[in-house]
Amino acid sequence: MARYFFNLRSPDKFIPDTEGQEFANLVAAKEDGLIAVREILSELVKSGGVIDTSALEITDASGTVRATIPLREALRFSAE
C-alpha cells in the first residue's frame, strides 16, 4: 500500500491534502480521485458555488505529482 495525496489546484490557488489515503496502486488512487472530483463538483453545483479549481493533483508521499485529473474530465456533456 502506498499513500497518495489529493491536492486541489487552480491558476492562483493550491489546497494541499495533508493527510492522504492509502491505495494499492496509482490506478486505484486515480479511480478514487475521479470520484472525489465528481463529489466536489456536485456539492458546488448544489450550493450555487463557484467552480474555481481546475484540477486534482495526485501526489505520492515525496510530493511528486503522479497524476492530474482536470475537473473537466469528470463531466460528460454528451453520450459519446
PyMOL commands that set and color helices and strands:
alter all, ss='L'
color gray80, all
select helices_A, chain A and resi 26-47+71-74
alter helices_A, ss='H'
color red, helices_A
select strands_A, chain A and resi 2-10+13-15+21-23+55-60+65-70
alter strands_A, ss='S'
color yellow, strands_A
deselect
rebuild
show_as cartoon
